[in-house]
Amino acid sequence: MIHETAEDFAAALPRAGALAGLDFGTKTIGVAVSDGLRSVATPLETVKRKKFTEDAARLLAIAEARGLAGFVLGLPRNMDGSEGPRAQSTRAFARNLSRLTELPIGFWDERLSTVAAERALLEADHSRKRRAEVIDAVAAGYILQGMLDRLGYMGRGA
């Protein structure tokens, strides 16, 4: 089921269990995963997009292998907060994915996540080739960490 707010997403999750963060692009899907206590996001891999069925099969295989409790998709809003064609495409992917799994799906505003990921990779002195290979997974890590931080904040009664 798709949840529009972090609060609704949190209510649908079990008390513990890892989550996956997804940076959904036209050519790739960056994947990051959290630890079971949902405190730290770690970039995992970049899935080369093919067809929806193949992309979804890979994501569901990751979910099963890691015992994931839910998915967090980065929602690419415009800088003014509006949603354009990329956000609509992400929402369509989420709708299609939700037909294949019972795992809760949430959204996280991904504005500037790729910029932050690029900056981190530059600071780590990665080559241009290496940055291109991992940028989407690192951006997925930023997206997931944002949701993890929000969930942790909500869990403290704030």
MARBA-3410 file (N, C-alpha, C, O; in Angstrom, 1 decimal):
158
0.8,-1.2,0.0,0.0,0.0,0.0,0.9,1.2,0.0,2.0,1.3,0.6 ~ 0.4,2.3,-0.7,1.2,3.5,-0.8,0.7,4.5,0.3,-0.5,4.6,0.5 ~ 1.7,5.1,0.9,1.4,6.1,2.0,2.0,7.4,1.6,3.2,7.5,1.4 ~ 1.2,8.5,1.6,1.7,9.8,1.2,2.5,10.5,2.3,3.4,11.3,1.9 ~ 2.2,10.3,3.5,3.0,11.0,4.6,3.9,10.0,5.4,3.6,8.8,5.4
4.9,10.6,6.0,5.8,9.8,6.8,5.0,9.2,8.0,5.3,8.1,8.4 ~ 4.0,9.9,8.5,3.3,9.4,9.6,2.5,8.2,9.2,2.4,7.2,10.0 ~ 1.8,8.2,8.1,1.0,7.1,7.6,1.9,5.9,7.3,1.6,4.7,7.6 ~ 3.1,6.2,6.7,4.1,5.2,6.4,4.5,4.5,7.7,4.6,3.3,7.8 ~ 4.9,5.3,8.7,5.3,4.8,10.0,4.3,3.9,10.6,4.6,2.8,11.2
3.0,4.3,10.5,1.9,3.5,11.1,1.8,2.1,10.5,1.3,1.2,11.1 ~ 2.2,2.0,9.2,2.0,0.8,8.4,3.2,-0.2,8.6,3.1,-1.4,8.2 ~ 4.3,0.3,9.2,5.5,-0.5,9.4,5.5,-1.3,10.7,4.9,-0.9,11.7 ~ 6.1,-2.5,10.6,6.3,-3.3,11.9,7.3,-2.5,12.8,7.9,-1.6,12.3 ~ 7.4,-2.9,14.0,8.3,-2.1,14.9,9.8,-2.1,14.5,10.5,-1.1,14.8
10.2,-3.2,13.9,11.6,-3.3,13.4,11.6,-3.9,12.1,10.6,-4.4,11.6 ~ 12.8,-3.8,11.4,12.9,-4.3,10.1,13.5,-3.3,9.2,13.2,-2.1,9.2 ~ 14.4,-3.7,8.3,15.1,-2.8,7.4,14.2,-2.3,6.3,13.2,-2.9,6.0 ~ 14.5,-1.1,5.8,13.8,-0.5,4.7,14.8,-0.3,3.5,16.0,-0.3,3.7 ~ 14.2,-0.2,2.3,15.0,0.1,1.1,14.6,1.5,0.7,13.4,1.9,0.7
15.6,2.3,0.3,15.4,3.6,-0.3,15.7,3.5,-1.8,16.6,2.8,-2.2 ~ 14.8,4.1,-2.6,15.0,4.0,-4.1,15.1,5.4,-4.7,14.2,6.3,-4.4 ~ 16.1,5.6,-5.5,16.2,6.8,-6.3,15.9,6.4,-7.7,16.7,5.8,-8.4 ~ 14.6,6.7,-8.1,14.0,6.2,-9.4,14.4,7.2,-10.5,14.0,8.3,-10.5 ~ 15.1,6.7,-11.5,15.5,7.5,-12.6,15.0,6.9,-13.9,14.4,5.8,-13.9
15.3,7.5,-15.0,14.8,7.0,-16.3,15.7,5.8,-16.8,15.2,5.0,-17.5 ~ 17.0,5.8,-16.4,17.9,4.7,-16.9,18.3,3.8,-15.7,18.7,2.6,-16.0 ~ 18.2,4.2,-14.5,18.7,3.4,-13.4,17.8,3.6,-12.2,17.0,4.6,-12.1 ~ 17.9,2.7,-11.2,17.2,2.8,-9.9,18.3,2.6,-8.9,18.9,1.5,-8.8 ~ 18.6,3.7,-8.1,19.6,3.6,-7.1,18.9,2.9,-5.9,17.7,3.2,-5.6
19.6,2.0,-5.2,19.0,1.2,-4.1,19.9,1.4,-2.9,21.1,1.2,-3.0 ~ 19.3,1.7,-1.8,20.0,1.7,-0.5,19.2,0.9,0.5,18.0,0.8,0.3 ~ 19.8,0.4,1.5,19.1,-0.3,2.6,19.5,0.2,3.9,20.6,0.8,4.1 ~ 18.6,0.0,4.9,18.9,0.4,6.3,19.2,-0.9,7.1,19.0,-2.0,6.6 ~ 19.7,-0.6,8.3,19.9,-1.7,9.2,18.5,-2.0,9.8,17.5,-1.3,9.6
18.4,-3.1,10.5,17.1,-3.5,11.1,16.5,-2.6,12.1,15.2,-2.6,12.3 ~ 17.3,-1.8,12.7,16.8,-0.8,13.7,16.5,0.5,13.1,16.0,1.5,13.8 ~ 16.7,0.6,11.8,16.4,1.8,11.0,17.1,3.1,11.5,16.5,4.1,11.7 ~ 18.4,2.9,11.7,19.1,4.1,12.1,20.1,4.6,11.0,20.4,5.8,10.9 ~ 20.6,3.7,10.2,21.7,4.1,9.2,21.3,3.5,7.8,21.0,2.3,7.7
21.4,4.4,6.8,21.2,3.9,5.4,22.5,3.7,4.7,23.5,4.4,4.9 ~ 22.6,2.6,3.9,23.8,2.3,3.2,23.5,2.0,1.8,22.6,1.2,1.4 ~ 24.2,2.7,0.9,24.0,2.4,-0.6,24.3,1.0,-0.9,25.2,0.4,-0.4 ~ 23.4,0.4,-1.7,23.6,-1.1,-2.0,24.0,-1.3,-3.5,25.0,-1.9,-3.7 ~ 23.2,-0.9,-4.4,23.4,-1.1,-5.8,22.7,-0.2,-6.7,21.8,0.5,-6.2
23.0,-0.2,-7.9,22.3,0.5,-9.0,21.7,-0.5,-10.0,22.5,-1.2,-10.6 ~ 20.4,-0.5,-10.1,19.7,-1.4,-11.0,19.6,-0.7,-12.4,19.0,0.4,-12.4 ~ 20.1,-1.3,-13.4,19.9,-0.8,-14.7,18.5,-1.0,-15.2,18.0,-2.2,-15.2 ~ 17.7,0.0,-15.5,16.3,-0.2,-15.9,16.2,-0.9,-17.2,16.9,-0.7,-18.2 ~ 15.2,-1.8,-17.2,14.9,-2.5,-18.5,13.4,-2.3,-18.7,13.0,-1.3,-19.3
12.6,-3.3,-18.3,11.1,-3.2,-18.3,10.7,-3.2,-16.9,11.4,-3.6,-16.0 ~ 9.4,-2.7,-16.6,8.9,-2.6,-15.3,9.0,-4.0,-14.6,9.4,-4.1,-13.5 ~ 8.6,-5.0,-15.3,8.5,-6.4,-14.7,9.9,-6.8,-14.2,10.0,-7.4,-13.1 ~ 10.9,-6.6,-15.0,12.3,-6.9,-14.6,12.8,-6.1,-13.5,13.4,-6.6,-12.6 ~ 12.5,-4.8,-13.6,12.9,-3.9,-12.5,12.3,-4.2,-11.2,12.9,-4.3,-10.1
11.0,-4.5,-11.2,10.2,-4.8,-10.0,10.7,-6.2,-9.5,10.8,-6.3,-8.2 ~ 11.0,-7.1,-10.3,11.4,-8.4,-9.9,12.8,-8.3,-9.1,13.0,-9.0,-8.1 ~ 13.7,-7.4,-9.6,15.0,-7.2,-8.9,14.7,-6.6,-7.6,15.3,-7.0,-6.6 ~ 13.9,-5.6,-7.5,13.6,-4.9,-6.2,12.9,-5.9,-5.2,13.3,-5.8,-4.0 ~ 12.0,-6.7,-5.7,11.3,-7.6,-4.8,12.3,-8.7,-4.4,12.2,-9.2,-3.2
13.2,-9.1,-5.2,14.2,-10.1,-4.8,15.1,-9.5,-3.7,15.5,-10.3,-2.8 ~ 15.5,-8.3,-3.8,16.3,-7.6,-2.8,15.5,-7.6,-1.5,16.0,-7.9,-0.4 ~ 14.2,-7.2,-1.6,13.3,-7.2,-0.4,13.2,-8.5,0.3,13.3,-8.6,1.5 ~ 13.1,-9.6,-0.5,12.9,-10.9,0.1,14.3,-11.4,0.7,14.3,-11.9,1.8 ~ 15.3,-11.2,0.0,16.6,-11.6,0.5,17.0,-10.9,1.8,17.7,-11.5,2.6
16.7,-9.7,1.9,17.1,-8.9,3.1,16.0,-8.8,4.1,16.1,-8.2,5.2 ~ 14.8,-9.4,3.9,13.7,-9.3,4.8,13.2,-7.9,5.1,13.0,-7.5,6.2 ~ 13.1,-7.1,4.0,12.7,-5.7,4.2,11.3,-5.5,4.6,10.4,-6.4,4.4 ~ 11.1,-4.4,5.3,9.8,-4.1,5.9,9.0,-3.1,5.1,7.9,-2.8,5.3 ~ 9.7,-2.4,4.1,9.1,-1.4,3.3,10.0,-0.7,2.3,11.2,-0.9,2.4
9.4,0.1,1.4,10.2,0.8,0.4,9.9,2.3,0.6,8.8,2.7,0.9 ~ 11.0,3.1,0.4,10.9,4.6,0.4,11.4,5.0,-1.0,12.5,4.8,-1.3 ~ 10.5,5.6,-1.7,10.8,6.2,-3.0,11.0,7.7,-2.9,10.3,8.4,-2.4 ~ 12.2,8.1,-3.5,12.4,9.5,-3.6,11.4,10.1,-4.6,11.3,9.7,-5.7 ~ 10.7,11.2,-4.1,9.8,11.9,-5.0,10.4,13.2,-5.5,10.6,14.1,-4.7
10.7,13.2,-6.8,11.4,14.4,-7.4,10.5,15.6,-7.6,10.0,15.8,-8.7 ~ 10.3,16.4,-6.5,9.5,17.6,-6.7,10.4,18.7,-7.3,11.6,18.7,-7.2 ~ 9.7,19.6,-7.9,10.4,20.8,-8.4,10.8,21.7,-7.2,10.3,21.5,-6.1 ~ 11.7,22.6,-7.4,12.2,23.4,-6.3,11.1,24.2,-5.6,11.2,24.6,-4.5 ~ 10.0,24.5,-6.4,8.8,25.3,-5.8,7.9,24.3,-5.0,6.8,24.8,-4.5
8.2,23.0,-5.0,7.3,22.1,-4.3,6.3,21.4,-5.2,5.6,20.4,-4.8 ~ 6.1,21.9,-6.4,5.2,21.3,-7.3,5.7,20.0,-7.9,6.9,19.7,-7.7 ~ 4.8,19.2,-8.5,5.2,17.9,-9.1,5.1,18.0,-10.6,4.1,18.4,-11.1 ~ 6.2,17.5,-11.2,6.2,17.5,-12.7,6.1,16.1,-13.2,5.7,15.2,-12.5 ~ 6.5,15.9,-14.5,6.5,14.6,-15.1,7.3,13.5,-14.4,6.9,12.4,-14.4
8.5,13.9,-13.9,9.3,12.9,-13.2,8.6,12.4,-11.9,8.7,11.2,-11.6 ~ 7.9,13.3,-11.2,7.2,12.8,-10.0,6.0,12.0,-10.4,5.7,11.0,-9.7 ~ 5.3,12.3,-11.5,4.2,11.5,-11.9,4.7,10.1,-12.3,4.0,9.1,-12.1 ~ 5.9,10.0,-13.0,6.4,8.7,-13.4,6.8,7.9,-12.1,6.6,6.7,-12.1 ~ 7.3,8.6,-11.1,7.7,7.9,-9.8,6.4,7.3,-9.2,6.4,6.2,-8.7
5.3,8.1,-9.2,4.1,7.7,-8.6,3.5,6.5,-9.3,2.9,5.6,-8.7 ~ 3.6,6.5,-10.7,3.1,5.4,-11.5,3.9,4.2,-11.2,3.3,3.1,-11.1 ~ 5.2,4.3,-11.0,6.0,3.1,-10.7,5.6,2.6,-9.3,5.5,1.4,-9.1 ~ 5.4,3.5,-8.3,4.9,3.0,-7.0,3.6,2.3,-7.1,3.4,1.3,-6.4 ~ 2.6,2.8,-7.9,1.3,2.2,-8.0,1.5,0.8,-8.6,0.9,-0.2,-8.1
2.3,0.7,-9.6,2.5,-0.7,-10.2,3.2,-1.6,-9.2,2.9,-2.8,-9.2 ~ 4.2,-1.1,-8.5,4.9,-1.9,-7.5,4.0,-2.4,-6.4,4.1,-3.5,-5.9 ~ 3.1,-1.5,-6.0,2.2,-1.8,-4.9,1.2,-3.0,-5.3,0.7,-3.6,-4.4 ~ 1.0,-3.2,-6.5,0.2,-4.3,-7.0,0.9,-5.7,-6.8,0.3,-6.7,-6.9 ~ 2.2,-5.6,-6.7,3.0,-6.8,-6.6,3.5,-7.2,-5.2,4.0,-8.3,-5.0
3.3,-6.3,-4.3,3.8,-6.6,-2.9,2.9,-6.0,-1.9,2.2,-5.0,-2.1 ~ 2.9,-6.6,-0.7,2.1,-6.1,0.4,2.9,-5.1,1.3,2.4,-4.4,2.2 ~ 4.2,-5.0,1.0,5.1,-4.1,1.7,4.6,-2.6,1.6,4.3,-2.2,0.5 ~ 4.7,-1.9,2.7,4.3,-0.5,2.6,5.3,0.3,1.7,6.5,0.1,1.7 ~ 4.8,1.3,1.0,5.6,2.2,0.1,5.3,3.6,0.6,4.2,4.0,0.6
6.4,4.3,0.9,6.3,5.7,1.2,7.1,6.6,0.3,8.0,6.1,-0.5 ~ 6.9,7.9,0.4,7.6,8.8,-0.5,8.4,9.7,0.4,8.0,10.1,1.5 ~ 9.6,10.2,-0.1,10.4,11.2,0.6,10.8,12.2,-0.5,11.3,11.9,-1.5 ~ 10.7,13.5,-0.1,11.1,14.6,-1.0,12.6,14.5,-1.3,13.4,14.6,-0.4 ~ 12.9,14.2,-2.5,14.3,14.0,-2.8,15.0,15.2,-3.4,16.1,15.1,-3.9
14.4,16.4,-3.3,15.1,17.6,-3.8,16.5,17.7,-3.3,16.7,17.6,-2.1 ~ 17.4,17.9,-4.2,18.9,18.1,-3.9,19.6,16.8,-3.3,20.7,16.9,-2.9 ~ 18.9,15.6,-3.3,19.6,14.4,-2.9,20.8,14.1,-3.8,21.8,13.7,-3.3 ~ 20.6,14.2,-5.1,21.7,13.9,-6.0,22.8,14.9,-5.9,24.0,14.5,-6.0 ~ 22.5,16.1,-5.6,23.5,17.2,-5.4,24.3,16.8,-4.2,25.5,16.9,-4.2
23.7,16.4,-3.1,24.4,16.1,-1.9,25.2,14.8,-2.1,26.4,14.8,-1.6 ~ 24.7,13.9,-2.8,25.5,12.7,-3.1,26.7,13.0,-3.9,27.8,12.5,-3.7 ~ 26.5,13.8,-4.9,27.7,14.2,-5.8,28.7,14.9,-5.0,29.9,14.7,-5.2 ~ 28.3,15.8,-4.1,29.2,16.5,-3.3,30.0,15.6,-2.4,31.2,15.7,-2.2 ~ 29.3,14.6,-1.8,30.0,13.7,-0.9,31.0,12.8,-1.7,32.1,12.5,-1.2
30.6,12.4,-2.9,31.6,11.6,-3.7,32.8,12.4,-4.1,33.9,11.9,-4.2 ~ 32.6,13.7,-4.4,33.7,14.6,-4.8,34.6,14.8,-3.6,35.8,14.7,-3.7 ~ 34.0,15.0,-2.4,34.8,15.1,-1.2,35.6,13.8,-0.9,36.7,13.9,-0.3 ~ 35.1,12.7,-1.3,35.8,11.4,-1.0,36.8,11.1,-2.1,37.4,10.1,-2.1 ~ 36.9,12.1,-3.1,37.9,12.0,-4.2,37.7,10.8,-5.1,38.7,10.2,-5.5
36.4,10.5,-5.4,36.1,9.4,-6.3,36.3,9.9,-7.7,36.1,11.1,-8.0 ~ 36.8,9.0,-8.6,37.0,9.4,-10.0,35.6,9.7,-10.7,34.6,9.2,-10.1 ~ 35.6,10.3,-11.8,34.3,10.6,-12.5,33.6,9.3,-12.9,32.4,9.2,-12.7 ~ 34.4,8.3,-13.3,33.8,7.0,-13.7,33.2,6.4,-12.5,32.1,5.9,-12.6 ~ 33.9,6.3,-11.3,33.4,5.7,-10.1,32.1,6.5,-9.6,31.1,5.8,-9.2
32.1,7.8,-9.7,30.9,8.6,-9.3,29.7,8.2,-10.1,28.6,8.1,-9.6 ~ 29.9,8.1,-11.4,28.8,7.7,-12.3,28.3,6.3,-12.0,27.1,6.1,-12.1 ~ 29.1,5.4,-11.5,28.7,4.1,-11.2,27.8,4.0,-9.9,26.9,3.2,-9.8 ~ 28.1,4.9,-8.9,27.5,4.8,-7.6,26.6,5.9,-7.2,25.9,5.9,-6.2 ~ 26.5,7.0,-8.1,25.8,8.2,-7.7,24.3,7.9,-7.3,23.8,8.4,-6.3
23.7,7.0,-8.1,22.2,6.7,-7.8,22.0,6.0,-6.5,21.1,6.3,-5.8 ~ 22.9,5.1,-6.2,22.8,4.3,-4.9,23.1,5.2,-3.8,22.4,5.1,-2.7 ~ 24.1,6.1,-3.9,24.4,7.1,-2.9,23.2,8.1,-2.7,22.8,8.4,-1.5 ~ 22.6,8.5,-3.8,21.4,9.4,-3.7,20.3,8.6,-3.0,19.5,9.2,-2.2 ~ 20.1,7.4,-3.3,19.1,6.6,-2.6,19.4,6.5,-1.1,18.4,6.5,-0.3
20.7,6.5,-0.7,21.0,6.5,0.7,20.6,7.8,1.4,20.1,7.8,2.5 ~ 20.8,8.9,0.7,20.4,10.2,1.2,18.8,10.2,1.4,18.3,10.7,2.4 ~ 18.1,9.7,0.4,16.7,9.7,0.5,16.2,8.8,1.7,15.4,9.2,2.5 ~ 16.8,7.6,1.8,16.4,6.7,2.9,16.8,7.3,4.2,16.0,7.2,5.2 ~ 18.0,7.9,4.3,18.4,8.5,5.6,17.5,9.6,6.0,17.2,9.7,7.2
17.0,10.3,5.1,16.0,11.4,5.4,14.8,10.8,6.1,14.3,11.3,7.1 ~ 14.2,9.7,5.5,13.1,9.1,6.1,13.4,8.4,7.4,12.6,8.5,8.4 ~ 14.6,7.8,7.5,15.0,7.2,8.8,15.0,8.2,9.9,14.6,8.0,11.0 ~ 15.6,9.3,9.6,15.7,10.4,10.6,14.3,10.9,11.0,14.1,11.1,12.2 ~ 13.5,11.0,10.0,12.1,11.4,10.3,11.4,10.4,11.2,10.7,10.8,12.2
11.5,9.1,10.9,10.9,8.1,11.7,11.4,8.1,13.1,10.7,7.9,14.0 ~ 12.7,8.3,13.2,13.3,8.3,14.5,12.8,9.5,15.3,12.6,9.4,16.5 ~ 12.7,10.6,14.7,12.2,11.8,15.3,10.8,11.6,15.8,10.4,12.0,16.9 ~ 10.0,11.0,15.0,8.6,10.7,15.3,8.5,9.7,16.5,7.6,9.8,17.4 ~ 9.4,8.7,16.5,9.4,7.7,17.5,9.8,8.3,18.9,9.5,7.7,19.9
10.4,9.4,18.9,10.8,10.1,20.2,9.7,10.9,20.7,9.8,11.7,21.7 ~ 8.5,10.8,20.1,7.4,11.6,20.5,7.3,13.0,20.1,6.5,13.8,20.6 ~ 8.1,13.4,19.1,8.1,14.7,18.6,7.2,15.0,17.5,7.1,16.1,16.9
END
